[in-house]
Amino acid sequence: MLPREGFKLVVFGDVHGNLPALTAALTDMARQGAEAFICLGDVAMDGAWPAECIGRIAALGCPVVRGNADRMLLEEATAFAPRGFPDEEKLHAIGEWARTQLGRAELDLLQTYTARAEWPDLLCFHGSPERDNEELTAHTPEARLNQLRAEFGQQSVWIGGHTHQPLHRELDGWVLLNPGSVGLPFQKRGDRYVNLARAEYLMLRRTGAGWQPTFHRVPYDVADVRRGILSRGLPHSRWLAQEWVDGSDHTETA
């Protein structure tokens, strides 16, 4: 059964253990009149509040897609293996710290996350419908997208996360969207990447023509996330806190 005209559905993800960002996003979603939610996963790892973010999203009672970082928390811990990325040894240590912060209740909740979530005329996933670590972007070949659609469905709106970059890509009779990241949006500034203190999400409004998307960016105080990182025992906390910058250009775009 299709939702009524005017119904507002929020799709969000890539929270990455950032409670100030999640709180700012949920407050804004309520202000915007959100009636239902779908979470695209990567809820806990890499931030200072992994357990708290799992609990806060569980309280919404909404479908949650399992992201690659959620899957990793359910797998056995692994030793660091370099892959040639900047600061990857620090990031591995921070991710492993998140594992130590989760109890049985949080791990049980992670087990309930699903590979995909479906609504009328809408398919949601983390990376792609096939793999939680595949990146679907503005440059993904249409042949690959057609291959995925042949296997996973012909919904007119597909929404994925994982890249932490908002996307609105119009295709032949359907649209590919990405809401960006609630807890870990990033931007290249000069020769380095920085994390932006703004929470990104997508609101879908049901109209007679289908789902009408609006992208939202909600700033919050960068000092809140820095304080959390420095106070909660994360490894490499001083380095990580310095990676965060103000993200106060609040915008909404169709």
SULDA-V325020 format. One record per run of one state. SS is the DSSP state (h for helix, s for strand, l for the rest). FROM is the first residue (numbers start at 1). TO is the last residue. If there is no record, write none. Layout:
SS/FROM/TO
SS/FROM/TO
This chain:
l/1/7
s/8/12
l/13/18
h/19/31
l/32/35
s/36/39
l/40/49
h/50/58
l/59/62
s/63/65
l/66/67
h/68/74
l/75/87
h/88/100
l/101/103
h/104/111
l/112/113
s/114/114
l/115/116
s/117/119
l/120/121
s/122/124
l/125/141
h/142/152
l/153/156
s/157/159
l/160/166
s/167/170
l/171/174
s/175/178
l/179/185
s/186/189
l/190/191
s/192/207
l/208/209
s/210/219
l/220/221
h/222/231
l/232/236
h/237/242
l/243/243
s/244/246
l/247/251
s/252/253
l/254/254
